[in-house]
């Protein structure tokens, strides 16, 4: 058997970490002396320790790792595959951020204000009422696609076709990525028992070109423009999506943002 110090040295893990793993039930010593309280580990526990460290490297939480430590190989394989897909998406996102950061660095070297280069076209438009089939819920922003899926399912169950794209309305007074009151709607050609009317009227409309992650900057640009022009916002803004992120690169996404206004 190995003392906690020996086990710590061989695994290159601090004794503080080993005691923490013992407290949370992730990796308990094989034996603890009743007289001294000393912890002892068996050689077979090296496998568990190195598996824990590997899961940590892969981005699993300790809670997730505890569920995998002695799980069936097929379960572990499935969880690894899901984590692989997640990390791959994160890596793609980080690469895109690096490209964007390099572009900003080049602009800054030229003395250009990078916040003055946002791709947002702004104009005042008179919108017509829209008939939408929608679903509304308080959700985390990351679950937006699930709400979209519910709308598509409703259309399918009622043999309906979306005729004018998708819209999203945010009914909350403040932003909370974990709890946002959002409504997703499909624009229909005509009124029916399943639709509700999104009122028309004067709106300041901004066209945002590019990834959805840039929408907050577009909103800020619009609000600043509205204030400078002396308009007053009369209702919650909404977004209209003119193309599908599954069909075009994110730099080609086109999103219209509407702010109902009056002088």
LINMODA-V800545 format. One record per helix or strand of 3 or more residues. SS is the DSSP state (H for helix, E for strand). FROM is the first residue (numbers start at 0). LEN is the number of residues. If there is no record, write none. Layout:
# LINMODA-V800545
SS_FROM_LEN + SS_FROM_LEN
This chain:
# LINMODA-V800545
H_3_8 + H_14_9 + E_38_3 + H_44_14 + H_61_7 + H_72_37 + H_113_3 + E_119_8 + E_129_10 + H_140_17 + E_165_5 + E_179_9 + E_195_3 + E_200_9 + H_211_17 + E_237_4 + H_249_3 + E_253_9
